[in-house]
Amino acid sequence: TKIIINDSIIFFQAIQIITGILLDCLGLLWMYLFFTQIFAFGATYTPIALLTAYPFWSSWLFIFSGAFTVLLEKRRSPFLVSYALVVNIISACISVIGLLLLSIEFIKYSKSSKNPLWPQVSTRKLVNSFRNICSY
């Protein structure tokens, strides 16, 4: 059973590293859309996640947490176990902060009666693409 546990831990940490990389790419996409929105949409909008730079600092924490736990599987020590536990707890707290920022963004958008801007348009396109992929 020890081999199965080790493989599952590495699998979940790999997912955490990939999530960090995707979050960083999403932040770069948001930065691009933020700087080109006046040309594309004729209006400006600053998302809360971009104001707090959440995609950038949280992605590095997710990558660090996942890589550190994979390293823990290679070299076991009491110090590394406690450090990996702390880093993973911090990573979980950062995920909750991301959910709160997203919830605030949804509430802020639902209260405004403006025309949809790039975050809403890009979200709709992403959801439609996901639906098309899932329909195959």
N, CA, C and O atoms as a GROMACS GRO file, in nm:
protein
  544
    1THR      N    1   0.082  -0.121   0.000
    1THR     CA    2   0.000   0.000   0.000
    1THR      C    3   0.086   0.126   0.000
    1THR      O    4   0.038   0.232  -0.040
    2LYS      N    5   0.210   0.116   0.044
    2LYS     CA    6   0.295   0.235   0.047
    2LYS      C    7   0.324   0.287  -0.093
    2LYS      O    8   0.330   0.408  -0.114
    3ILE      N    9   0.340   0.197  -0.190
    3ILE     CA   10   0.366   0.240  -0.328
    3ILE      C   11   0.245   0.313  -0.384
    3ILE      O   12   0.261   0.413  -0.454
    4ILE      N   13   0.126   0.265  -0.356
    4ILE     CA   14   0.005   0.330  -0.405
    4ILE      C   15  -0.011   0.467  -0.342
    4ILE      O   16  -0.049   0.562  -0.412
    5ILE      N   17   0.016   0.481  -0.216
    5ILE     CA   18   0.006   0.611  -0.150
    5ILE      C   19   0.107   0.708  -0.209
    5ILE      O   20   0.072   0.823  -0.235
    6ASN      N   21   0.230   0.666  -0.231
    6ASN     CA   22   0.330   0.754  -0.288
    6ASN      C   23   0.292   0.798  -0.429
    6ASN      O   24   0.309   0.915  -0.463
    7ASP      N   25   0.240   0.706  -0.511
    7ASP     CA   26   0.199   0.742  -0.645
    7ASP      C   27   0.083   0.841  -0.644
    7ASP      O   28   0.081   0.934  -0.725
    8SER      N   29  -0.012   0.824  -0.554
    8SER     CA   30  -0.125   0.916  -0.550
    8SER      C   31  -0.082   1.053  -0.500
    8SER      O   32  -0.134   1.154  -0.548
    9ILE      N   33   0.011   1.059  -0.407
    9ILE     CA   34   0.060   1.188  -0.359
    9ILE      C   35   0.131   1.262  -0.471
    9ILE      O   36   0.109   1.382  -0.490
   10ILE      N   37   0.215   1.194  -0.545
   10ILE     CA   38   0.286   1.257  -0.656
   10ILE      C   39   0.187   1.302  -0.763
   10ILE      O   40   0.205   1.408  -0.823
   11PHE      N   41   0.082   1.223  -0.788
   11PHE     CA   42  -0.020   1.260  -0.886
   11PHE      C   43  -0.089   1.390  -0.845
   11PHE      O   44  -0.104   1.480  -0.927
   12PHE      N   45  -0.132   1.399  -0.719
   12PHE     CA   46  -0.201   1.520  -0.673
   12PHE      C   47  -0.109   1.641  -0.670
   12PHE      O   48  -0.152   1.753  -0.698
   13GLN      N   49   0.017   1.619  -0.638
   13GLN     CA   50   0.110   1.732  -0.638
   13GLN      C   51   0.142   1.776  -0.780
   13GLN      O   52   0.165   1.895  -0.805
   14ALA      N   53   0.143   1.683  -0.874
   14ALA     CA   54   0.160   1.720  -1.015
   14ALA      C   55   0.042   1.805  -1.062
   14ALA      O   56   0.060   1.900  -1.137
   15ILE      N   57  -0.077   1.769  -1.018
   15ILE     CA   58  -0.195   1.849  -1.051
   15ILE      C   59  -0.181   1.988  -0.990
   15ILE      O   60  -0.218   2.087  -1.052
   16GLN      N   61  -0.128   1.997  -0.869
   16GLN     CA   62  -0.109   2.126  -0.804
   16GLN      C   63  -0.007   2.210  -0.881
   16GLN      O   64  -0.026   2.331  -0.895
   17ILE      N   65   0.099   2.150  -0.930
   17ILE     CA   66   0.199   2.223  -1.009
   17ILE      C   67   0.138   2.270  -1.140
   17ILE      O   68   0.161   2.384  -1.182
   18ILE      N   69   0.062   2.183  -1.206
   18ILE     CA   70  -0.002   2.221  -1.333
   18ILE      C   71  -0.103   2.333  -1.310
   18ILE      O   72  -0.114   2.424  -1.392
   19THR      N   73  -0.176   2.328  -1.200
   19THR     CA   74  -0.270   2.436  -1.167
   19THR      C   75  -0.197   2.568  -1.149
   19THR      O   76  -0.244   2.671  -1.196
   20GLY      N   77  -0.082   2.565  -1.084
   20GLY     CA   78  -0.002   2.686  -1.069
   20GLY      C   79   0.043   2.741  -1.202
   20GLY      O   80   0.040   2.862  -1.223
   21ILE      N   81   0.086   2.655  -1.294
   21ILE     CA   82   0.130   2.699  -1.426
   21ILE      C   83   0.013   2.758  -1.505
   21ILE      O   84   0.028   2.862  -1.568
   22LEU      N   85  -0.103   2.691  -1.500
   22LEU     CA   86  -0.220   2.742  -1.571
   22LEU      C   87  -0.268   2.875  -1.513
   22LEU      O   88  -0.311   2.963  -1.587
   23LEU      N   89  -0.260   2.889  -1.383
   23LEU     CA   90  -0.300   3.014  -1.319
   23LEU      C   91  -0.208   3.127  -1.360
   23LEU      O   92  -0.253   3.240  -1.380
   24ASP      N   93  -0.080   3.099  -1.372
   24ASP     CA   94   0.015   3.200  -1.417
   24ASP      C   95  -0.014   3.240  -1.562
   24ASP      O   96  -0.009   3.359  -1.596
   25CYS      N   97  -0.045   3.143  -1.646
   25CYS     CA   98  -0.080   3.173  -1.786
   25CYS      C   99  -0.210   3.254  -1.793
   25CYS      O  100  -0.222   3.345  -1.876
   26LEU      N  101  -0.305   3.222  -1.707
   26LEU     CA  102  -0.429   3.299  -1.702
   26LEU      C  103  -0.402   3.444  -1.661
   26LEU      O  104  -0.462   3.536  -1.716
   27GLY      N  105  -0.312   3.464  -1.567
   27GLY     CA  106  -0.275   3.598  -1.527
   27GLY      C  107  -0.211   3.676  -1.641
   27GLY      O  108  -0.238   3.795  -1.657
   28LEU      N  109  -0.127   3.609  -1.720
   28LEU     CA  110  -0.067   3.676  -1.836
   28LEU      C  111  -0.173   3.712  -1.939
   28LEU      O  112  -0.166   3.819  -2.000
   29LEU      N  113  -0.270   3.623  -1.960
   29LEU     CA  114  -0.380   3.653  -2.052
   29LEU      C  115  -0.461   3.772  -2.002
   29LEU      O  116  -0.497   3.860  -2.080
   30TRP      N  117  -0.490   3.775  -1.872
   30TRP     CA  118  -0.563   3.889  -1.816
   30TRP      C  119  -0.486   4.019  -1.831
   30TRP      O  120  -0.544   4.124  -1.860
   31MET      N  121  -0.354   4.013  -1.812
   31MET     CA  122  -0.273   4.135  -1.830
   31MET      C  123  -0.280   4.183  -1.975
   31MET      O  124  -0.294   4.302  -2.000
   32TYR      N  125  -0.272   4.089  -2.070
   32TYR     CA  126  -0.283   4.126  -2.211
   32TYR      C  127  -0.418   4.190  -2.239
   32TYR      O  128  -0.425   4.296  -2.301
   33LEU      N  129  -0.526   4.127  -2.193
   33LEU     CA  130  -0.660   4.181  -2.216
   33LEU      C  131  -0.678   4.315  -2.144
   33LEU      O  132  -0.747   4.403  -2.196
   34PHE      N  133  -0.618   4.330  -2.028
   34PHE     CA  134  -0.630   4.455  -1.954
   34PHE      C  135  -0.566   4.570  -2.031
   34PHE      O  136  -0.621   4.680  -2.036
   35PHE      N  137  -0.450   4.545  -2.091
   35PHE     CA  138  -0.380   4.652  -2.162
   35PHE      C  139  -0.436   4.678  -2.302
   35PHE      O  140  -0.411   4.785  -2.358
   36THR      N  141  -0.509   4.584  -2.359
   36THR     CA  142  -0.565   4.603  -2.492
   36THR      C  143  -0.716   4.623  -2.492
   36THR      O  144  -0.777   4.629  -2.598
   37GLN      N  145  -0.778   4.634  -2.375
   37GLN     CA  146  -0.923   4.641  -2.368
   37GLN      C  147  -0.980   4.769  -2.428
   37GLN      O  148  -1.091   4.767  -2.482
   38ILE      N  149  -0.909   4.878  -2.421
   38ILE     CA  150  -0.961   5.004  -2.474
   38ILE      C  151  -0.976   4.994  -2.626
   38ILE      O  152  -1.067   5.053  -2.684
   39PHE      N  153  -0.885   4.920  -2.692
   39PHE     CA  154  -0.894   4.903  -2.836
   39PHE      C  155  -1.001   4.801  -2.875
   39PHE      O  156  -1.072   4.821  -2.973
   40ALA      N  157  -1.011   4.695  -2.800
   40ALA     CA  158  -1.103   4.587  -2.835
   40ALA      C  159  -1.247   4.616  -2.795
   40ALA      O  160  -1.340   4.585  -2.870
   41PHE      N  161  -1.267   4.675  -2.677
   41PHE     CA  162  -1.403   4.693  -2.625
   41PHE      C  163  -1.444   4.839  -2.611
   41PHE      O  164  -1.562   4.867  -2.588
   42GLY      N  165  -1.352   4.930  -2.623
   42GLY     CA  166  -1.384   5.071  -2.611
   42GLY      C  167  -1.415   5.114  -2.469
   42GLY      O  168  -1.472   5.221  -2.449
   43ALA      N  169  -1.379   5.035  -2.371
   43ALA     CA  170  -1.404   5.067  -2.231
   43ALA      C  171  -1.294   5.004  -2.147
   43ALA      O  172  -1.217   4.920  -2.194
   44THR      N  173  -1.288   5.046  -2.022
   44THR     CA  174  -1.188   4.990  -1.933
   44THR      C  175  -1.256   4.922  -1.815
   44THR      O  176  -1.362   4.964  -1.768
   45TYR      N  177  -1.193   4.817  -1.768
   45TYR     CA  178  -1.241   4.742  -1.652
   45TYR      C  179  -1.121   4.678  -1.586
   45TYR      O  180  -1.038   4.617  -1.653
   46THR      N  181  -1.112   4.691  -1.455
   46THR     CA  182  -1.001   4.630  -1.382
   46THR      C  183  -1.056   4.524  -1.287
   46THR      O  184  -1.124   4.558  -1.190
   47PRO      N  185  -1.028   4.397  -1.314
   47PRO     CA  186  -1.076   4.292  -1.225
   47PRO      C  187  -1.004   4.294  -1.090
   47PRO      O  188  -0.888   4.334  -1.082
   48ILE      N  189  -1.073   4.250  -0.989
   48ILE     CA  190  -1.017   4.249  -0.853
   48ILE      C  191  -0.897   4.156  -0.844
   48ILE      O  192  -0.798   4.188  -0.778
   49ALA      N  193  -0.905   4.042  -0.910
   49ALA     CA  194  -0.792   3.948  -0.905
   49ALA      C  195  -0.667   4.008  -0.966
   49ALA      O  196  -0.556   3.980  -0.921
   50LEU      N  197  -0.684   4.091  -1.068
   50LEU     CA  198  -0.568   4.154  -1.130
   50LEU      C  199  -0.514   4.267  -1.043
   50LEU      O  200  -0.393   4.290  -1.039
   51LEU      N  201  -0.602   4.337  -0.974
   51LEU     CA  202  -0.557   4.442  -0.882
   51LEU      C  203  -0.472   4.385  -0.769
   51LEU      O  204  -0.374   4.446  -0.727
   52THR      N  205  -0.510   4.269  -0.720
   52THR     CA  206  -0.436   4.206  -0.611
   52THR      C  207  -0.319   4.122  -0.660
   52THR      O  208  -0.241   4.072  -0.579
   53ALA      N  209  -0.306   4.105  -0.793
   53ALA     CA  210  -0.202   4.022  -0.857
   53ALA      C  211  -0.212   3.877  -0.811
   53ALA      O  212  -0.112   3.806  -0.806
   54TYR      N  213  -0.332   3.835  -0.778
   54TYR     CA  214  -0.354   3.698  -0.730
   54TYR      C  215  -0.301   3.591  -0.823
   54TYR      O  216  -0.238   3.496  -0.776
   55PRO      N  217  -0.324   3.601  -0.956
   55PRO     CA  218  -0.276   3.492  -1.042
   55PRO      C  219  -0.125   3.473  -1.038
   55PRO      O  220  -0.075   3.363  -1.063
   56PHE      N  221  -0.052   3.577  -1.009
   56PHE     CA  222   0.094   3.568  -1.014
   56PHE      C  223   0.154   3.513  -0.886
   56PHE      O  224   0.233   3.418  -0.890
   57TRP      N  225   0.119   3.570  -0.771
   57TRP     CA  226   0.180   3.522  -0.647
   57TRP      C  227   0.122   3.388  -0.603
   57TRP      O  228   0.193   3.307  -0.543
   58SER      N  229  -0.005   3.363  -0.631
   58SER     CA  230  -0.062   3.234  -0.590
   58SER      C  231  -0.010   3.120  -0.677
   58SER      O  232   0.008   3.008  -0.628
   59SER      N  233   0.014   3.148  -0.805
   59SER     CA  234   0.063   3.041  -0.891
   59SER      C  235   0.200   2.993  -0.846
   59SER      O  236   0.227   2.872  -0.846
   60TRP      N  237   0.286   3.085  -0.805
   60TRP     CA  238   0.418   3.044  -0.758
   60TRP      C  239   0.409   2.966  -0.627
   60TRP      O  240   0.488   2.875  -0.603
   61LEU      N  241   0.313   3.002  -0.544
   61LEU     CA  242   0.296   2.927  -0.419
   61LEU      C  243   0.246   2.785  -0.447
   61LEU      O  244   0.292   2.690  -0.384
   62PHE      N  245   0.153   2.770  -0.543
   62PHE     CA  246   0.105   2.636  -0.579
   62PHE      C  247   0.218   2.551  -0.637
   62PHE      O  248   0.232   2.433  -0.604
   63ILE      N  249   0.298   2.611  -0.725
   63ILE     CA  250   0.410   2.538  -0.784
   63ILE      C  251   0.510   2.498  -0.676
   63ILE      O  252   0.557   2.384  -0.674
   64PHE      N  253   0.542   2.591  -0.588
   64PHE     CA  254   0.637   2.563  -0.480
   64PHE      C  255   0.585   2.455  -0.387
   64PHE      O  256   0.659   2.365  -0.348
   65SER      N  257   0.458   2.462  -0.352
   65SER     CA  258   0.398   2.364  -0.262
   65SER      C  259   0.398   2.225  -0.324
   65SER      O  260   0.433   2.127  -0.257
   66GLY      N  261   0.360   2.215  -0.450
   66GLY     CA  262   0.358   2.085  -0.517
   66GLY      C  263   0.498   2.027  -0.533
   66GLY      O  264   0.520   1.908  -0.508
   67ALA      N  265   0.593   2.110  -0.574
   67ALA     CA  266   0.730   2.063  -0.592
   67ALA      C  267   0.793   2.023  -0.459
   67ALA      O  268   0.869   1.927  -0.452
   68PHE      N  269   0.762   2.098  -0.355
   68PHE     CA  270   0.819   2.068  -0.225
   68PHE      C  271   0.767   1.934  -0.171
   68PHE      O  272   0.842   1.859  -0.109
   69THR      N  273   0.640   1.906  -0.195
   69THR     CA  274   0.585   1.779  -0.149
   69THR      C  275   0.639   1.661  -0.229
   69THR      O  276   0.659   1.553  -0.174
   70VAL      N  277   0.663   1.682  -0.358
   70VAL     CA  278   0.728   1.578  -0.438
   70VAL      C  279   0.869   1.553  -0.385
   70VAL      O  280   0.912   1.438  -0.376
   71LEU      N  281   0.940   1.660  -0.350
   71LEU     CA  282   1.073   1.646  -0.292
   71LEU      C  283   1.067   1.570  -0.160
   71LEU      O  284   1.157   1.493  -0.128
   72LEU      N  285   0.961   1.594  -0.083
   72LEU     CA  286   0.944   1.524   0.044
   72LEU      C  287   0.934   1.373   0.023
   72LEU      O  288   0.984   1.296   0.105
   73GLU      N  289   0.871   1.332  -0.085
   73GLU     CA  290   0.859   1.188  -0.113
   73GLU      C  291   0.996   1.127  -0.143
   73GLU      O  292   1.018   1.008  -0.118
   74LYS      N  293   1.087   1.207  -0.194
   74LYS     CA  294   1.221   1.156  -0.226
   74LYS      C  295   1.309   1.147  -0.102
   74LYS      O  296   1.385   1.051  -0.085
   75ARG      N  297   1.299   1.247  -0.016
   75ARG     CA  298   1.383   1.254   0.106
   75ARG      C  299   1.293   1.280   0.226
   75ARG      O  300   1.236   1.388   0.240
   76ARG      N  301   1.282   1.183   0.310
   76ARG     CA  302   1.196   1.196   0.429
   76ARG      C  303   1.278   1.246   0.548
   76ARG      O  304   1.387   1.197   0.576
   77SER      N  305   1.223   1.346   0.616
   77SER     CA  306   1.279   1.392   0.742
   77SER      C  307   1.167   1.463   0.819
   77SER      O  308   1.074   1.513   0.758
   78PRO      N  309   1.176   1.467   0.951
   78PRO     CA  310   1.070   1.533   1.028
   78PRO      C  311   1.056   1.681   0.993
   78PRO      O  312   0.945   1.735   0.991
   79PHE      N  313   1.168   1.746   0.965
   79PHE     CA  314   1.164   1.888   0.929
   79PHE      C  315   1.089   1.907   0.797
   79PHE      O  316   1.006   1.997   0.786
   80LEU      N  317   1.119   1.824   0.697
   80LEU     CA  318   1.054   1.837   0.567
   80LEU      C  319   0.905   1.805   0.575
   80LEU      O  320   0.824   1.866   0.505
   81VAL      N  321   0.869   1.708   0.659
   81VAL     CA  322   0.727   1.673   0.674
   81VAL      C  323   0.650   1.791   0.734
   81VAL      O  324   0.543   1.826   0.684
   82SER      N  325   0.703   1.852   0.839
   82SER     CA  326   0.633   1.964   0.901
   82SER      C  327   0.630   2.085   0.807
   82SER      O  328   0.530   2.156   0.801
   83TYR      N  329   0.738   2.108   0.734
   83TYR     CA  330   0.744   2.220   0.642
   83TYR      C  331   0.646   2.201   0.526
   83TYR      O  332   0.578   2.295   0.485
   84ALA      N  333   0.639   2.079   0.472
   84ALA     CA  334   0.545   2.050   0.363
   84ALA      C  335   0.400   2.064   0.410
   84ALA      O  336   0.315   2.111   0.335
   85LEU      N  337   0.374   2.023   0.533
   85LEU     CA  338   0.239   2.037   0.588
   85LEU      C  339   0.200   2.185   0.598
   85LEU      O  340   0.089   2.223   0.562
   86VAL      N  341   0.291   2.266   0.646
   86VAL     CA  342   0.264   2.410   0.660
   86VAL      C  343   0.242   2.474   0.522
   86VAL      O  344   0.150   2.553   0.504
   87VAL      N  345   0.327   2.440   0.426
   87VAL     CA  346   0.315   2.498   0.292
   87VAL      C  347   0.183   2.455   0.226
   87VAL      O  348   0.120   2.535   0.158
   88ASN      N  349   0.141   2.331   0.246
   88ASN     CA  350   0.014   2.286   0.188
   88ASN      C  351  -0.106   2.350   0.256
   88ASN      O  352  -0.207   2.376   0.191
   89ILE      N  353  -0.097   2.377   0.385
   89ILE     CA  354  -0.206   2.448   0.454
   89ILE      C  355  -0.215   2.591   0.403
   89ILE      O  356  -0.324   2.642   0.380
   90ILE      N  357  -0.100   2.656   0.385
   90ILE     CA  358  -0.099   2.792   0.329
   90ILE      C  359  -0.155   2.791   0.188
   90ILE      O  360  -0.229   2.882   0.151
   91SER      N  361  -0.122   2.690   0.111
   91SER     CA  362  -0.174   2.678  -0.025
   91SER      C  363  -0.326   2.663  -0.024
   91SER      O  364  -0.393   2.721  -0.109
   92ALA      N  365  -0.379   2.586   0.068
   92ALA     CA  366  -0.525   2.572   0.080
   92ALA      C  367  -0.589   2.705   0.118
   92ALA      O  368  -0.696   2.739   0.067
   93CYS      N  369  -0.526   2.780   0.208
   93CYS     CA  370  -0.579   2.911   0.246
   93CYS      C  371  -0.577   3.008   0.128
   93CYS      O  372  -0.670   3.087   0.111
   94ILE      N  373  -0.473   3.001   0.047
   94ILE     CA  374  -0.464   3.086  -0.072
   94ILE      C  375  -0.574   3.049  -0.172
   94ILE      O  376  -0.627   3.137  -0.240
   95SER      N  377  -0.609   2.922  -0.180
   95SER     CA  378  -0.720   2.880  -0.266
   95SER      C  379  -0.851   2.940  -0.218
   95SER      O  380  -0.933   2.984  -0.300
   96VAL      N  381  -0.872   2.943  -0.088
   96VAL     CA  382  -0.993   3.004  -0.033
   96VAL      C  383  -0.996   3.153  -0.063
   96VAL      O  384  -1.102   3.208  -0.095
   97ILE      N  385  -0.882   3.220  -0.055
   97ILE     CA  386  -0.875   3.362  -0.089
   97ILE      C  387  -0.914   3.382  -0.236
   97ILE      O  388  -0.985   3.476  -0.270
   98GLY      N  389  -0.866   3.293  -0.324
   98GLY     CA  390  -0.904   3.301  -0.465
   98GLY      C  391  -1.053   3.285  -0.486
   98GLY      O  392  -1.113   3.356  -0.567
   99LEU      N  393  -1.115   3.192  -0.413
   99LEU     CA  394  -1.260   3.175  -0.422
   99LEU      C  395  -1.335   3.298  -0.373
   99LEU      O  396  -1.437   3.337  -0.430
  100LEU      N  397  -1.285   3.360  -0.267
  100LEU     CA  398  -1.347   3.483  -0.216
  100LEU      C  399  -1.335   3.596  -0.318
  100LEU      O  400  -1.432   3.669  -0.340
  101LEU      N  401  -1.218   3.612  -0.378
  101LEU     CA  402  -1.200   3.716  -0.480
  101LEU      C  403  -1.293   3.693  -0.598
  101LEU      O  404  -1.352   3.787  -0.651
  102LEU      N  405  -1.308   3.568  -0.639
  102LEU     CA  406  -1.397   3.535  -0.749
  102LEU      C  407  -1.543   3.563  -0.712
  102LEU      O  408  -1.620   3.614  -0.794
  103SER      N  409  -1.581   3.532  -0.590
  103SER     CA  410  -1.718   3.559  -0.544
  103SER      C  411  -1.746   3.709  -0.541
  103SER      O  412  -1.853   3.754  -0.582
  104ILE      N  413  -1.649   3.786  -0.492
  104ILE     CA  414  -1.665   3.932  -0.489
  104ILE      C  415  -1.678   3.986  -0.631
  104ILE      O  416  -1.758   4.076  -0.657
  105GLU      N  417  -1.600   3.931  -0.722
  105GLU     CA  418  -1.607   3.973  -0.862
  105GLU      C  419  -1.744   3.944  -0.922
  105GLU      O  420  -1.799   4.028  -0.993
  106PHE      N  421  -1.801   3.826  -0.894
  106PHE     CA  422  -1.934   3.792  -0.943
  106PHE      C  423  -2.040   3.884  -0.885
  106PHE      O  424  -2.130   3.929  -0.956
  107ILE      N  425  -2.030   3.913  -0.756
  107ILE     CA  426  -2.127   4.004  -0.693
  107ILE      C  427  -2.116   4.143  -0.752
  107ILE      O  428  -2.217   4.208  -0.779
  108LYS      N  429  -1.993   4.188  -0.772
  108LYS     CA  430  -1.970   4.322  -0.829
  108LYS      C  431  -2.029   4.330  -0.970
  108LYS      O  432  -2.091   4.430  -1.006
  109TYR      N  433  -2.010   4.224  -1.048
  109TYR     CA  434  -2.064   4.224  -1.185
  109TYR      C  435  -2.216   4.216  -1.186
  109TYR      O  436  -2.281   4.281  -1.268
  110SER      N  437  -2.274   4.137  -1.096
  110SER     CA  438  -2.420   4.123  -1.096
  110SER      C  439  -2.488   4.251  -1.050
  110SER      O  440  -2.604   4.275  -1.087
  111LYS      N  441  -2.421   4.334  -0.971
  111LYS     CA  442  -2.480   4.460  -0.925
  111LYS      C  443  -2.471   4.569  -1.031
  111LYS      O  444  -2.548   4.665  -1.027
  112SER      N  445  -2.378   4.557  -1.126
  112SER     CA  446  -2.363   4.660  -1.228
  112SER      C  447  -2.456   4.629  -1.345
  112SER      O  448  -2.482   4.513  -1.376
  113SER      N  449  -2.506   4.735  -1.408
  113SER     CA  450  -2.596   4.717  -1.522
  113SER      C  451  -2.528   4.759  -1.652
  113SER      O  452  -2.596   4.791  -1.750
  114LYS      N  453  -2.396   4.758  -1.655
  114LYS     CA  454  -2.322   4.798  -1.773
  114LYS      C  455  -2.323   4.687  -1.877
  114LYS      O  456  -2.361   4.573  -1.850
  115ASN      N  457  -2.279   4.724  -1.997
  115ASN     CA  458  -2.259   4.623  -2.101
  115ASN      C  459  -2.144   4.532  -2.060
  115ASN      O  460  -2.053   4.576  -1.991
  116PRO      N  461  -2.149   4.408  -2.103
  116PRO     CA  462  -2.040   4.316  -2.065
  116PRO      C  463  -1.906   4.360  -2.125
  116PRO      O  464  -1.899   4.404  -2.240
  117LEU      N  465  -1.802   4.349  -2.045
  117LEU     CA  466  -1.667   4.383  -2.089
  117LEU      C  467  -1.587   4.256  -2.104
  117LEU      O  468  -1.643   4.147  -2.099
  118TRP      N  469  -1.457   4.268  -2.122
  118TRP     CA  470  -1.374   4.151  -2.156
  118TRP      C  471  -1.377   4.039  -2.056
  118TRP      O  472  -1.371   3.923  -2.099
  119PRO      N  473  -1.386   4.061  -1.924
  119PRO     CA  474  -1.392   3.942  -1.836
  119PRO      C  475  -1.519   3.860  -1.858
  119PRO      O  476  -1.515   3.737  -1.855
  120GLN      N  477  -1.630   3.929  -1.881
  120GLN     CA  478  -1.754   3.858  -1.902
  120GLN      C  479  -1.758   3.792  -2.039
  120GLN      O  480  -1.807   3.679  -2.053
  121VAL      N  481  -1.708   3.862  -2.142
  121VAL     CA  482  -1.706   3.807  -2.277
  121VAL      C  483  -1.613   3.687  -2.283
  121VAL      O  484  -1.648   3.584  -2.342
  122SER      N  485  -1.494   3.699  -2.223
  122SER     CA  486  -1.399   3.587  -2.227
  122SER      C  487  -1.452   3.468  -2.148
  122SER      O  488  -1.428   3.353  -2.186
  123THR      N  489  -1.523   3.493  -2.038
  123THR     CA  490  -1.580   3.384  -1.961
  123THR      C  491  -1.688   3.313  -2.041
  123THR      O  492  -1.694   3.190  -2.040
  124ARG      N  493  -1.772   3.389  -2.110
  124ARG     CA  494  -1.874   3.326  -2.193
  124ARG      C  495  -1.812   3.240  -2.303
  124ARG      O  496  -1.858   3.129  -2.329
  125LYS      N  497  -1.708   3.291  -2.366
  125LYS     CA  498  -1.641   3.214  -2.472
  125LYS      C  499  -1.578   3.088  -2.416
  125LYS      O  500  -1.582   2.982  -2.479
  126LEU      N  501  -1.519   3.099  -2.297
  126LEU     CA  502  -1.457   2.983  -2.234
  126LEU      C  503  -1.561   2.878  -2.199
  126LEU      O  504  -1.539   2.759  -2.220
  127VAL      N  505  -1.674   2.921  -2.145
  127VAL     CA  506  -1.781   2.827  -2.109
  127VAL      C  507  -1.838   2.762  -2.235
  127VAL      O  508  -1.864   2.642  -2.236
  128ASN      N  509  -1.857   2.840  -2.341
  128ASN     CA  510  -1.909   2.783  -2.467
  128ASN      C  511  -1.810   2.683  -2.526
  128ASN      O  512  -1.851   2.579  -2.578
  129SER      N  513  -1.681   2.713  -2.519
  129SER     CA  514  -1.580   2.619  -2.569
  129SER      C  515  -1.581   2.491  -2.488
  129SER      O  516  -1.571   2.382  -2.544
  130PHE      N  517  -1.594   2.504  -2.355
  130PHE     CA  518  -1.600   2.387  -2.269
  130PHE      C  519  -1.722   2.302  -2.302
  130PHE      O  520  -1.712   2.179  -2.307
  131ARG      N  521  -1.836   2.366  -2.325
  131ARG     CA  522  -1.957   2.292  -2.363
  131ARG      C  523  -1.937   2.217  -2.495
  131ARG      O  524  -1.979   2.102  -2.509
  132ASN      N  525  -1.872   2.283  -2.591
  132ASN     CA  526  -1.848   2.219  -2.721
  132ASN      C  527  -1.756   2.098  -2.705
  132ASN      O  528  -1.779   1.995  -2.768
  133ILE      N  529  -1.655   2.110  -2.623
  133ILE     CA  530  -1.563   1.999  -2.600
  133ILE      C  531  -1.635   1.883  -2.533
  133ILE      O  532  -1.616   1.767  -2.569
  134CYS      N  533  -1.719   1.915  -2.434
  134CYS     CA  534  -1.789   1.809  -2.359
  134CYS      C  535  -1.899   1.743  -2.442
  134CYS      O  536  -1.942   1.632  -2.410
  135SER      N  537  -1.944   1.809  -2.548
  135SER     CA  538  -2.053   1.750  -2.626
  135SER      C  539  -2.004   1.642  -2.723
  135SER      O  540  -2.084   1.569  -2.780
  136TYR      N  541  -1.872   1.631  -2.741
  136TYR     CA  542  -1.819   1.528  -2.832
  136TYR      C  543  -1.829   1.392  -2.774
  136TYR      O  544  -1.788   1.295  -2.838
   0.00000   0.00000   0.00000
